[in-house]
């Protein structure tokens, strides 16, 4: 274990706003110290944003990261939310904040505004990224005139352009970081494909343009990382001899999530890791626990690599996905959390450790890993919980407030965050407060709870096709008619296409059971994005539909989500709004302009007593499981707020797809026309006993 800061002067210096550059903070650490940083993205919903604020506060108190990163959407699509989140981190919580900034598809004015906003917030750290491939040249029609010279100057093609621009216009005000890829950048349009050697000249240029530190993309292959860092340190240019290199790590939050993430990033998972995850893939809690083991082992291995390739403090960057439990376990187990100082007053008065608190149980498994502070005990402070520790007096005011409390004061719940030790226990899911803190510990993408900070897709970078323009043309060619679009979706369902613009994933075994129904819908121009069949009480060990711990039973309501032409939607809506359908289906529908329709709008205006009915948007649990000795688990939820949040991205993808083709081309006109005319519809069929109920409704 490396040395940590142990004196109050150094602690105070690191908290001083004047020392808010990442490289300055690292330089102030002892040579053998370990440190870490955390990355967050702006949540998609207002409720998620509010809940992330509490999570950030808790993690800041308990974990003390050296700094935090805030992501930036492709083309600035989440710019305002990113700045709001950065302000919370930097100003409200006093965390040294590094703001991501993607430069392609952004004008010089937008770049200048982002940098000026960062300055206004007191942010002095920028991670300069390229972002999506530059579009002006790719998307310009061949017959268009060349842009004016001054317009072309607004283009930033590579991250090095952004680094150079920041240095030219802001001098040394900002500490600038750049990205690197231990296994090579995943750009399949390049003839060499994914190759770290191909990336090196570009990384040299980024550093020579003025970068202060390097942060890597996520990886799991330690051998690849060791070769990467060794090659950098020994590079003949000398550009990397002393630069800070921070490895990026992603905790395993769920089996499907890590499979999707590594597919998008082209990060290789060694076979032994895959085998360990495959062995428990049906149980989310066991997957997360194995993931903690894997990441903890990786950190120890990286420490060894660093000891051979470089000197100075060793850092680790965690892609949190806005979740806290796994990260908290990892940094505690690997002794990355800096110790408390006496000045913090955290060990005053009570010296007895807290009693054992049952760990949060989800999916029938209790974490067995031991949670330790530096002194192997969690101790109660007298600061935040004073009313609980004072003498309670009745019928008079407290004469000695330090030692007495009135009955009213004693009845007020203590602050949920008392000490770093207690807060860490909460972040790891212990006790009632831990249950409240980690209630969204098993997110399910856009099918999860929209109140979660982790709701939505995993990256938080905004709307994207997740493929290059060349790959898009190879996959989807140049559609000219609606029938061409039908064919793209049908070929994807048949396994002949690896991706559609809305999904780069293949289908699981349960889709085979409804594939014919989905093909029938797509054949008439109802383009399906998501679906599942009805399931009535199959065992959790079922090879097709099973999930969760053993000896349980799983259930599903059938649902389907699709784009539909407005004329067809008008007819279908009339059918779904019939009185006899009220208790059979629930639907949400929206178009590009934000016009919204829902089965909730068809509820009676008066309740049974003749009073105005309270209309709350429905929440539909469409997947649930019943397991021995625990509450019902509901991993998949469909509700209005999450549907609305997803719809913005779903319609935005039509626009991204259209940009692949030249302006004014037949394909661009077709896709833009489809976007304007379509409705996005999600229909849930409540009768999960009737296996074909939903499809009979849609195919009549």
N, C-alpha and C positions, 0 to 999 in steps of 0.2 A: 504494500500500500504506500502510495506517495505521500509526501508531507502536504499539510494543508495550512492555510493561514491560521496563525495562533495568537497574534497580538492585535490589540484594539486599533492601533494606528493603521495597520495595513487594511483591516476590515473597513475602517472609516474611509480610507483612501479609495477603496474599490466602490464604495457607495457614493462617492463624491461625484456630482454631475459633471464637474470639470474633467473627470477621467471617464468619459463615456465612449471613448473609442475602444473597440474590441481588442485591437492589438496592444493598446496601452494597458488594458486590464490584464491581458495574458502576460505581458512583460513584467507586471508587478507581482506575479505569482512566484513562489519558490520554484527552483528548477525541476524538482521532482514532483510537483503538484499535479493533481488531476482536476479537470473541470469539465462542465458539460453545458450545452445549450438546448433549448426546446423550440420547436416550430409549431405555429398555429395558423389556421386560415380563417377568414371571415365566414361565420355560419350563414346559411341561406335564409334563415327565418329570424324574425325579431325575437321570438322566444329563445331560440338557440343562442342568439347574441347575448341576451341577458344572462342566461345560464353560464355561458362561457366566462363572463365577467367574474362570477363567483368562483369558478374553477381556477381561473388565472390567479386570483387572490390567494386561494388555498395552496396552489402549487408554488407560488412565489414564497410564501411563508415557510412551507415545509421543506422545499427542495433547494432553494437558493441557486437557481441557474446563474451562470456568469452573464448570459444574455439570452434574449429570445428573438426569434425570427417571425415576421408576419408576411404571408405570401401576397402576391399581386396577380390579379387575373390577366389572362392572355389579352393583349391589346388594351390593357387598362380596364377590362370589363368589370372588375370589382374594386376599382380605384377608391371610391368614396368609403366603402366598407373597410377596405384595407387601412386607410388613414384613420378611421374611427377606432379600429382595433389597435393600431399602433399608438394612438393617443392614450388609450386606456393603459396600455403596457408602460409607455414611457412616462406619462405625466401622473396618472392616478396611482399606479402601483410602483413607480420608481424603478422599473426594470430597464436596463440597457437594452435598447431595441434596434434590431437590424431590419430595415424595410427592403423586401424584394422589389425589384424594378425590372420588368421586361421591356425591351426597347423596340422590337420589330412591330410593325403595323401601328406605330405611334409617331405623331409628328413631334417636331422640336418643341412646339408650344406645350404639348402635353407633358413631355419630359421635364421642361423647365418648371411647369406648375407643380409636378410631383416633387421635384427637388426643393422648390421653395416651400411647399407645404411641410416637407420633412424638416427643413430648417426651423420653420415656425413652431413645430412641435418639440424642438430640441433633439431631434434624431440626428445622429452623426455617423450612422453606419448604413451602407447600402450594399445589397447583394445584386450585382449587375448580371442580368440574364438576357439571353437572346429572346426566348419565348418561341412562339410559333414561327415557322418559316416565313420570311418576308413575302408579302402578297402583291405589292404593286406591280412588279414585273411579271409575276406568275399569272395574275388575274387580269392583266390589261389585254384588251382585244388587239389583235395584230394590226387592225386598221386604225387604231386610235393614234392621234399625234403624240409625239414624245412630250413628257411633262416639261414644264419650264425648269430652268436650271435651279432656281431658288427652291422650287417645290422638291426637286430631287435631293437637295441638300438636307431636307428635313428627314430623309430616310436614315434609319439606323439598321444596318444589315446584320451586324454581328455584335456580340457582347463587348468585344474590344472597342467598337465604335462608341459605345456608351461609356466605358471606362475612360477612354481618351477625352470624351466630351466633358465628363464630370471634372476630370483633372484640369482641363483647360479653363473651365468657367468657375470652378469653386476651389481650386488649389488643393490644399491639404485639409480643408474643413471636414470632408467625409473620409471615413475609413471604408475602403471598397473591397468587397469580397467577390470572387468569381466561382463558378461551378466547374467541377471536373468529374470525369466518369471512369472509375477504376477499371471497368471492363470495356470501355469505349462507348462513344455516343451512339445511340440506336438510330441511325439514319440509313434505312435500307436502300435509299436512292443512290447512296455512294457505292461504287463498285467493290470496295473492300468491305462493305457492310459494317459490322460493329468491330472496331479495332482501336485499342488504346494508342498504338503507335501512330495511327493516322491523326489522332486528336492532339498529339504533343505540340506540333508547330503552332496550332491555334492557342493552346494554353500558354505557350511561351509568349506569344504576342499579347495576350491578355495581361499577363504579369508585367511585361515590359511597358505596357501602356499605362501602368500605374496601380495595379491591384495589390492589396496589402495582405490578403489571406485567401486560401483556397478551401472550399467546402465541397465534399464529394456527394454524388448521387448515392442513393441507398445501394447496399450490396450485402451479400451473404457469403461470398467466396473469399475466405481469408487469404488464400494463396494469391488470388488475383490482386487483392489489395496490397499485399506485401511487395509483389512485383511492381505494381503501380508506384508506390512510394519510393522504392529503391531506384526505379528508373528516373523519377523526378529529381531525387537528391543527387544522382550521379550524372544528370544531363549535362552535356558539354557546354551548353550556353551559360550554366551557372545561375540561371534565373530562379531555380527552386532550392538553392542550397540552404537558405535560412528562412524561407517563407513559412508561415503557419499553415499546416495542412490539417483540416478537421474532418475526420471520417463521418459520413452520414449513415445513421442506423434507423431502421423502422421496426418497432416492436410488432410482434405478430398478434394482431387484434382478433382475427378470425381466419379460418381456413380459406374461405372463398376470397376474402379481401386480399390476403397475401398472394394468392395465386393470380388475381387480377393485377395487382400492383407490379409484381415481378414480370408479368407478361407485357405490360405497358412500358416498363423501364428497361426490359430485356436484361434484368439482373438474374444471374444464374443462382439457383438454390442447389447446393451440393446434395448428392443422392442420399447421404446419411441423414441430413436434415429433413428431406422430403419423407423418408421412411418414418421418422419419428412423428411427423405431423400427420401422415397418412394413417398411422396406427390409432389416432384419437380424433380424426376429422369429423366424426359425427357428434362430438360433445364440445361445444364452444368453450366451456370453462377449462377442460383439459387441454384444448388447443392453446389457449392463452397461457396456461401454466407451462406447457412445453416450450412455448415461445419465449417466456421469461428465462427458462433454462438456456435456450439457444443464444439469446442475446447476451446473457451474462457470461457465457463461455466465450463468445466472440470478443467481448470487451477485454477479458483477460488475455486473449490471444493478441489483440491489437496492442495492448500494453507491451507485450513481448516484442512485437514487430517494431514499435516506436523505440524501444530501448536499443534496437540494433541499427535503425535507420536515421535517427535524429536525436537531438538533445532538447531539453527544455520541457515545459509543462505539456501534458498530454490531454487533448480535448476530444470530446465526443458530442455529436449533434444528433438529436432525436426528432424524427418526424412523428409527432404525437398523434396526428389525426384528430386533435382536440379531445383526446381521452387521457385519463390520468393514472388509472390503476396499474397497468402494466409498466409504465414508465417509472412510477414510484417504486415498485418492487425492484426493478432493474437497477436504478441508481443507488438504492439502499444496499442491495445485496453486493454490488461491486464497489462499495465504499467511495462513491463519487460525491456524496452529499457532504459539503463542508461542515465541520462541527460547530456547535453553539459556542458563543463567547460569554464570559461572566457578565459582561455589560448588558446582555439581553435579558437578564433577570428571569430566566426560564426555570431555574431549579430552586426558587425561593420557597421557603416554608415546608411544604409536604415532601418528604423524601421516600415515601412508600410508593412502589410502582403501582400502576393501574391494575385492577384485577383483569384476569383473562376475559376477553370479549370475543364471542363467537364471530368467526369470519363470515362475510357475506356469502351466501350459498345461491348459486345459479346453476341450473342444469344438474342439480343433485351432487355437486362436488364441492368440498371445502378445501381451500388452498392450504397446503401443508407447510409452505415456506415460512421460515421464521423472520419476523420483522424486527430489526434492531436499530437503535440509535448508537451513537459512538460509545456510550457507557452501558450498552446492552439492557437498557430499561427505559420505559416511557414514564415520565414523572409529571405529576399534576402541579401546575403553577397556581399561585395564589393571586395572580393578577387578573386574568380574565374571568375567573370563577370565584372572586372574593365573596359574594353573598352566600355562597355555599359553605365557606370556611369560617365565617364570622359567627359570633353569638347572636341569636335572633332575639330581639327585645319586643315586648308587646305593650301597647297603650302609652307609648312615649316615643319621642324621636331618639335617634341614635346619638348618644353623647360622645362616643369615641368611634367615628366612622371607620377608622382603620381596623377596629376590632369588633364592632357591633353593626347589625343590619336590622332594619325594620322588617316586619312580616311581609309588607308589600315588596320591599327590595328582594327579599329572599324568594318570593314567588316568581320573579322574573327569570326566565331561563338564562343560564350563563351563555356568554358568547360561544358559538360553535367552534371558534378557533382560539384555543387557549395557549398552547405551546407548540413549538415545532414538532415535538414528539407526538403530541396528540393529533395535530393536523396531519402528520404523515400516516398515522393509524387510520384517520378518516379517508385519506386519499387511497389507501390500500383496501378500503371497504369494510373496516371493522366497526361493529356496533351500529346503532340506529343512524347516527350521523353519516357513517360510512355507506350505509344503504342509500341514504339520500344523495350522497356525493357521486356514487358510481351506478346509479339506476340505469344509465344508458350504456353500460359497459360492453354490451354486445350489439353494436349497431348493425342495421341491415340495409345500408345504403338509403335509397329514397323510400324504401318500404318501412323504415323505422319510425320512431317517434319524432315528429317535427320540432318538439321542444328541445331536442338534444343538440348540443353544440356540434356533434359529429354527424348530424343529419345530412343526407345527400351523398353525392359521389365522393370518392376518397381524396381527391387532390385539391379541391378548393380553388383551382386555377381558372374557372370559367368555362364557357362553351368551347368545345373542341371536337374535331373529328377523330383525334388520336391516331391519324395516319397522315403521311405526307401527300402532297398533291399528286405525285407520281403513283403512289399506292392507290389513291382514290380512283384515278383514271383506270388503273389496272383492274381494280375490283368491280367498279360500277359503270365503266365505260362512259358513254354520253347519252343518257336517256332523252328520248324525244317525245314520248307519249306516256300516258298513265299506265298503259300495258307494260311498258318497259320497267316502270317502277314496280308494278305487280310482280314481274319476273324476278327482280332483284330480291324482294322479300321472300318469294317462294323458293328461290335457289338457296337462300340462307337457311330456311327451314329444312330443306332437304340435305343440308350439309355440303352443298356445292360451293358456297361462298363463306369465307371465314369471318366476315363482318358485314354489318350494315352501318350507316352513319350513326345510329343510336346505340349500337352494341358491337363490341369487338370480341364478345365471348361466344363460345359454342353453347349448345343446348345440353341439359342434363337428361337423365333417363326418363324422368316423368313427363317431359315434353313429348316423348314418343307416343304416349297414351292419348294425346289430343292433337297430334300433328295434322291429321286429316281435317279436323275442324278448323285449325288455323289456316291451312292452305285454302280451304273453301272461302274463308273470309278475305284473304289476300287476293284471291282470284277475282273478286268483285270490287277491288279497290279499297278495302278496309284494311289498312296496313298495320299489323299488330306489332306492338313494342314489348309487351309483357303479358304473361298469362300463367295460370296454373289450374290443374284439374281438381275436382272435388275428392276429398278423402274422408272416410268415416271410420275412425278408430282402428287404424292399422298399428301394428307393433312398431315401437321406435327402432327396432332392429331390421325393419323391412328394407331390402336392398335398394328399392327404388324411391320410396317415400319417407323412409325412416330418418330420424335425427334425434339428437339429445342422448341422455344416459339410458342405460339398459332398463328393461322391464317397464317401459312407459308406453303410452298410446298417443298417436298423432292424428290430427284432424286438419282439414283444409276446406275452405269455401272456394268454389270455382270463381275466377275473375279473369277478365281480359281487358287490355288497354290498347287502343288503336286510334289512328287518324281516319277520319271518314269525311267524304265530300259533304258540303253543307246541305245539298238537296236530299241526300240519303239520310243525313242526321235529322232533318225535319220529320221525315216519315218514321224513323226509328223512335224518336222522342215521343211522338204521338202514341206509339204502342206502349212504351215504358211508362207513360203517364196514366194509363188506364187504371181505374180503382183496383181491379183484381191483381195488379202488379205491385201494389204498394208494399206489401209485406214479402214480396218475392225477390225483388232486386233493389239495389241502391246504385245510383249512378252520379258521377260528376262529369261535366263537360265544359269546355272552354275553347274559344277561338283566339286567333292572333291578336285581335283588337281588345281582348279581355272580356268579351261578352260571356257570361257564366250561366250555367243551368245545372240544377241538382234535384234529385228526388226529394231532398229535404224541403224544397220549396212547395212541394205538393201536400205537405202535412196539413191536417185540419186547422183552421184559424182559431177554433175554440176547443178547450179541453172538455172532459166529461162533465164538468160542473158548469159549462157554459161561459167560462172565463177565457180571456185571450191566452192562447197557448204560447208557452215559451219555446221558441225554435232555436235549438242549438245544433250546429252542424254534426252530423253523425260521425262516429268513429267505428270503423269496421275492423275487427280482428279477423283476418282471413287465414291465419295459420296459428295453431295452438297445440300445446302438448300437455299431457297429464302424466306426472312421474311420481314414483313412490316418495312420500315424506316431504313434499314441497308444493308450493303454490303452482297454479296453472301458468305456463310460460307462453307468451304471445309474441313471437319474433317478427311477424309481418302484420303491419297495420296500414289501412287505407283511409285517409281522412281528407277533408277539404283543404286544410292549410298546407299539407305536404303536396297534394295534387296541384294546387296553384303554384307553389314554389317550383315544382318540377316542370310545369307547363312552359314557363319562361325559357328554360333550357331546351325543352323539346322543340319548340317552335324556332328557337335560335339556331338549332342544328340544320334546319332547312336552309337558312341563310348561309351557314358555313359551307354546306354542300354546294349551293348555287355558286359560291365564289370560286369553286374549283374551275369553273368554265369561264370563258371570255365574256366580258360584258356585252349584253345584247345577243348572245348566242341562243340557239333554240333550247339547249339544256337549261341555261340560266333562266330563261323566260318561263319554262315549264315548272321548275322547282319553286320559283318565286310565286307563280300563279297558284300552285298547290298549297303553298303556305298560307296565302291570303284566303283561300276558299275552304280550307279544312277546319274541322273541329277535332280536338283531342278528347277522347271519351274513355272513361273507366267504368266498367260495370261489374258489380259483385252480385253473385247469386247466393241467396241466404240458405237455400235448402241443400246442405252438403250431403244429405242422404241420397238425393237424386243426382246420380253421377253425370247424366247428360242434360240436366235441367237448363243450364246456361246456353248450351249450344242449340237446344231446341228453340229457345226464345229467339236467338239471333238468326237461325236458319229457316224459320217459318216463312 
